[in-house]
């Protein structure tokens, strides 16, 4: 159960990070589980895959929503998520 909760939490973190790179004109459905390809890199520091980076960029319009959600914010701003975002060339937005 703890591992499942950790995976879900990491997926939410990844989702928040992925939101940063998407184009605003593109309709995006904010689904944190789409960031699953980024879980391993966030957890173990391995380089993110191209699929992870593309999903991260695709979810960009969702990022501020994830950051404003107390359940997701701590994951989006975690050192692992920030490292993955940087490796993918995605900037975490400063949300109002």
NULO-279184 format. One record per residue (C-alpha): residue number from 0; residue in three letters; chain; x, y, z. Coordinates in Angstrom, 3 decimals, decimal comma, always signed. Example, Ala and Ser with C-alpha at 12.3 -4.5 7.8 and 13.67 -1.06 7.14 Angstrom:
<rs>
(0 ala A (+12,300 -4,500 +7,800)) (1 ser A (+13,670 -1,060 +7,140)) 
</rs>
This chain:
<rs>
(0 unk A (+0,000 +0,000 +0,000)) (1 unk A (+2,827 +2,407 +0,848)) (2 unk A (+4,518 +1,670 -2,472)) (3 unk A (+1,277 +2,308 -4,363)) (4 unk A (+0,825 +5,635 -2,589)) (5 unk A (+4,432 +6,561 -3,342)) (6 unk A (+3,948 +5,726 -7,023)) (7 unk A (+0,760 +7,771 -7,178)) (8 unk A (+2,475 +10,675 -5,443)) (9 unk A (+5,386 +10,510 -7,856)) (10 unk A (+3,017 +10,358 -10,792)) (11 unk A (+1,385 +13,501 -9,556)) (12 unk A (+4,754 +15,151 -9,225)) (13 unk A (+5,725 +14,128 -12,697)) (14 unk A (+2,406 +15,378 -13,978)) (15 unk A (+3,060 +18,766 -12,534)) (16 unk A (+6,464 +18,900 -14,089)) (17 unk A (+5,216 +17,746 -17,459)) (18 unk A (+2,739 +20,550 -17,694)) (19 unk A (+5,515 +23,096 -18,144)) (20 unk A (+6,437 +22,282 -21,737)) (21 unk A (+3,092 +22,104 -23,570)) (22 unk A (+1,913 +24,682 -26,082)) (23 unk A (-0,952 +26,822 -24,732)) (24 unk A (-2,932 +26,573 -27,981)) (25 unk A (-3,048 +22,792 -27,711)) (26 unk A (-5,996 +21,269 -25,863)) (27 unk A (-4,540 +19,279 -22,997)) (28 unk A (-6,231 +16,952 -20,566)) (29 unk A (-4,548 +17,202 -17,184)) (30 unk A (-3,963 +13,581 -16,236)) (31 unk A (-1,060 +13,088 -13,819)) (32 unk A (-0,748 +9,401 -14,655)) (33 unk A (+0,410 +10,353 -18,164)) (34 unk A (+3,672 +11,322 -16,500)) (35 unk A (+4,403 +7,731 -15,522)) (36 unk A (+7,426 +7,563 -17,898)) (37 unk A (+9,116 +10,108 -15,613)) (38 unk A (+8,711 +8,146 -12,379)) (39 unk A (+11,982 +6,244 -12,522)) (40 unk A (+14,096 +9,296 -13,375)) (41 unk A (+12,484 +11,239 -10,537)) (42 unk A (+12,958 +8,388 -8,091)) (43 unk A (+16,461 +7,241 -8,967)) (44 unk A (+18,049 +10,151 -10,812)) (45 unk A (+18,426 +8,322 -14,123)) (46 unk A (+18,222 +10,421 -17,306)) (47 unk A (+14,641 +10,986 -18,510)) (48 unk A (+13,522 +9,299 -21,715)) (49 unk A (+12,294 +11,224 -24,723)) (50 unk A (+8,787 +9,967 -23,900)) (51 unk A (+9,085 +11,415 -20,394)) (52 unk A (+10,199 +14,773 -21,766)) (53 unk A (+7,462 +14,887 -24,385)) (54 unk A (+4,808 +14,088 -21,783)) (55 unk A (+6,279 +16,701 -19,462)) (56 unk A (+6,072 +19,322 -22,193)) (57 unk A (+2,579 +18,188 -23,179)) (58 unk A (+1,285 +18,731 -19,642)) (59 unk A (+2,667 +22,286 -19,320)) (60 unk A (-0,768 +23,979 -19,240)) (61 unk A (-1,616 +21,889 -16,159)) (62 unk A (+1,456 +22,845 -14,139)) (63 unk A (+0,041 +25,790 -12,185)) (64 unk A (-2,987 +23,721 -11,262)) (65 unk A (-0,717 +20,995 -9,929)) (66 unk A (+1,439 +23,505 -8,065)) (67 unk A (-1,606 +25,128 -6,448)) (68 unk A (-2,913 +21,759 -5,301)) (69 unk A (-1,372 +21,001 -1,878)) (70 unk A (-1,443 +17,285 -2,694)) (71 unk A (+0,770 +17,797 -5,751)) (72 unk A (+2,880 +20,873 -4,989)) (73 unk A (+5,413 +19,115 -2,791)) (74 unk A (+6,095 +16,624 -5,562)) (75 unk A (+6,345 +19,144 -8,363)) (76 unk A (+8,983 +21,031 -6,463)) (77 unk A (+10,939 +17,977 -5,297)) (78 unk A (+14,642 +17,819 -6,200)) (79 unk A (+14,073 +14,787 -8,449)) (80 unk A (+11,252 +16,459 -10,386)) (81 unk A (+13,220 +19,660 -10,788)) (82 unk A (+16,192 +17,678 -12,108)) (83 unk A (+13,998 +15,858 -14,643)) (84 unk A (+12,380 +19,104 -15,755)) (85 unk A (+15,775 +20,721 -16,244)) (86 unk A (+17,069 +17,724 -18,212)) (87 unk A (+14,000 +17,979 -20,463)) (88 unk A (+14,445 +21,705 -20,947)) (89 unk A (+11,212 +22,453 -19,112)) (90 unk A (+10,949 +25,401 -16,747)) (91 unk A (+8,671 +25,178 -13,725)) (92 unk A (+6,382 +28,236 -13,910)) (93 unk A (+5,907 +30,795 -11,163)) (94 unk A (+2,170 +30,690 -10,611)) (95 unk A (-0,007 +33,389 -9,046)) 
</rs>
